[in-house]
Amino acid sequence: MRYFLLLMIITVAGCAGRPAYQPGPTGEPEGSAGTVDEAGSAAAVQELVASSRASASGGDYALALADIERAIRIEPRNPYLWLELGEIHLARGDARQASAMARKAMSIAGDDRAAQAAAERLVERASGN
């Protein structure tokens, strides 16, 4: 029983503060383990991101925006979702909004160097550099 409790404490502590959606090494989302609610919201965010990407690749930017905005309502402090939103704006030709979304991602990324770097690249691409 002690080992089970210790394992549960380590699992929960390891998940604290980590967004449910975060791109993995291949750029695909990874879910976080945790409570059932966290797992449910992580799955919902992952589904919304996948749907948004599919819509954007098909040229349906309105639906892509709607899906990613729903994901952001679930995890508003997740910089990767703001980057996804910026990518959609850039794909639809709105560089100003893309840059604004990248700056939002930077402001909430904290110590996440990957998110910071991705946001900086998006700002550069949006400005045409």
VORO-204392 format. One record per residue (C-alpha): residue number from 1; y, z, x; chain. Coordinates in Angstrom, 3 decimals. Example, Ala and Ser with C-alpha at 12.3 -4.5 7.8 and 13.67 -1.06 7.14 Angstrom:
BEGIN
ATOM zalo       yy       zz       xx gulum
ATOM    1   -4.500    7.800   12.300     A
ATOM    2   -1.060    7.140   13.670     A
***
This chain:
BEGIN
ATOM zalo       yy       zz       xx gulum
ATOM    1    0.000    0.000    0.000     A
ATOM    2    2.381    0.769    2.873     A
ATOM    3    1.856   -2.659    4.371     A
ATOM    4    2.549   -4.309    1.041     A
ATOM    5    5.826   -2.389    0.639     A
ATOM    6    6.831   -3.165    4.200     A
ATOM    7    6.087   -6.841    3.658     A
ATOM    8    8.158   -6.854    0.456     A
ATOM    9   11.105   -5.181    2.197     A
ATOM   10   10.984   -7.660    5.073     A
ATOM   11   10.745  -10.592    2.652     A
ATOM   12   13.684   -9.466    0.534     A
ATOM   13   15.803   -8.572    3.571     A
ATOM   14   15.142  -11.974    5.115     A
ATOM   15   16.393  -13.742    1.996     A
ATOM   16   19.565  -11.756    1.477     A
ATOM   17   22.671  -13.883    1.654     A
ATOM   18   20.832  -17.152    2.279     A
ATOM   19   21.613  -19.936   -0.178     A
ATOM   20   18.653  -21.282   -2.110     A
ATOM   21   19.485  -24.828   -1.119     A
ATOM   22   19.771  -25.612    2.527     A
ATOM   23   18.680  -28.860    4.123     A
ATOM   24   15.606  -28.595    6.270     A
ATOM   25   14.999  -30.292    9.604     A
ATOM   26   14.540  -33.644    7.871     A
ATOM   27   17.573  -33.194    5.633     A
ATOM   28   15.440  -32.237    2.646     A
ATOM   29   16.121  -28.985    0.818     A
ATOM   30   14.207  -25.826    1.605     A
ATOM   31   13.852  -23.121   -1.008     A
ATOM   32   14.206  -19.456   -0.298     A
ATOM   33   11.499  -17.008   -1.110     A
ATOM   34   12.575  -13.960   -3.025     A
ATOM   35   12.635  -12.685   -6.551     A
ATOM   36   11.498  -14.824   -9.451     A
ATOM   37   15.136  -15.384  -10.470     A
ATOM   38   16.043  -16.529   -6.956     A
ATOM   39   13.044  -18.840   -6.866     A
ATOM   40   13.962  -20.206  -10.281     A
ATOM   41   17.559  -20.855   -9.313     A
ATOM   42   16.430  -22.363   -5.998     A
ATOM   43   14.115  -24.739   -7.848     A
ATOM   44   16.862  -25.640  -10.309     A
ATOM   45   19.312  -26.355   -7.494     A
ATOM   46   16.748  -28.467   -5.644     A
ATOM   47   16.017  -30.474   -8.799     A
ATOM   48   19.716  -31.013   -9.430     A
ATOM   49   20.292  -32.146   -5.834     A
ATOM   50   17.352  -34.560   -6.040     A
ATOM   51   18.588  -35.921   -9.362     A
ATOM   52   22.125  -36.243   -8.016     A
ATOM   53   20.920  -38.159   -4.955     A
ATOM   54   18.808  -40.484   -7.106     A
ATOM   55   21.742  -41.168   -9.415     A
ATOM   56   24.108  -41.792   -6.515     A
ATOM   57   21.670  -44.165   -4.828     A
ATOM   58   21.479  -46.082   -8.101     A
ATOM   59   25.270  -46.246   -8.311     A
ATOM   60   25.606  -43.812  -11.231     A
ATOM   61   28.245  -41.611   -9.632     A
ATOM   62   29.274  -39.929  -12.901     A
ATOM   63   25.762  -38.554  -13.379     A
ATOM   64   25.476  -37.699   -9.672     A
ATOM   65   28.720  -35.716   -9.876     A
ATOM   66   27.608  -33.927  -13.045     A
ATOM   67   24.305  -32.864  -11.463     A
ATOM   68   25.784  -31.608   -8.218     A
ATOM   69   28.560  -29.776  -10.065     A
ATOM   70   25.885  -27.993  -12.122     A
ATOM   71   24.157  -26.997   -8.876     A
ATOM   72   27.463  -25.657   -7.554     A
ATOM   73   27.866  -23.523  -10.675     A
ATOM   74   24.509  -21.932   -9.786     A
ATOM   75   25.339  -21.475   -6.078     A
ATOM   76   29.110  -21.727   -5.600     A
ATOM   77   28.993  -20.232   -2.080     A
ATOM   78   26.558  -22.815   -0.733     A
ATOM   79   28.417  -25.114    1.702     A
ATOM   80   25.670  -27.742    1.579     A
ATOM   81   26.261  -28.330   -2.115     A
ATOM   82   29.960  -28.858   -1.485     A
ATOM   83   29.010  -31.352    1.233     A
ATOM   84   26.768  -33.181   -1.241     A
ATOM   85   29.726  -33.338   -3.631     A
ATOM   86   31.930  -34.682   -0.855     A
ATOM   87   29.374  -37.363    0.005     A
ATOM   88   29.363  -38.546   -3.606     A
ATOM   89   33.160  -38.730   -3.667     A
ATOM   90   33.126  -40.697   -0.422     A
ATOM   91   30.475  -43.084   -1.760     A
ATOM   92   32.601  -43.770   -4.832     A
ATOM   93   35.625  -44.475   -2.637     A
ATOM   94   37.587  -41.251   -3.099     A
ATOM   95   38.222  -40.219    0.506     A
ATOM   96   40.826  -37.618   -0.463     A
ATOM   97   38.350  -35.723   -2.664     A
ATOM   98   35.598  -36.122   -0.053     A
ATOM   99   37.830  -34.517    2.548     A
ATOM  100   38.787  -31.708    0.162     A
ATOM  101   35.127  -30.945   -0.544     A
ATOM  102   34.354  -30.934    3.199     A
ATOM  103   37.180  -28.469    3.770     A
ATOM  104   35.819  -26.263    0.994     A
ATOM  105   32.401  -26.355    2.676     A
ATOM  106   34.019  -25.348    5.971     A
ATOM  107   35.790  -22.435    4.329     A
ATOM  108   32.557  -20.933    3.005     A
ATOM  109   30.157  -21.930    5.796     A
ATOM  110   30.830  -18.804    7.838     A
ATOM  111   28.649  -18.821   10.972     A
ATOM  112   26.521  -21.749    9.806     A
ATOM  113   27.194  -24.185   12.644     A
ATOM  114   25.197  -26.989   11.027     A
ATOM  115   27.292  -26.803    7.862     A
ATOM  116   30.509  -26.616    9.892     A
ATOM  117   29.529  -29.674   11.936     A
ATOM  118   28.479  -31.655    8.862     A
ATOM  119   31.777  -30.809    7.182     A
ATOM  120   33.738  -31.919   10.241     A
ATOM  121   31.847  -35.225   10.299     A
ATOM  122   32.569  -35.767    6.611     A
ATOM  123   36.287  -35.134    7.164     A
ATOM  124   36.273  -37.660   10.029     A
ATOM  125   34.457  -40.276    7.945     A
ATOM  126   36.797  -39.683    5.002     A
ATOM  127   39.847  -40.159    7.221     A
ATOM  128   38.406  -43.371    8.640     A
ATOM  129   38.009  -42.081   12.213     A
***
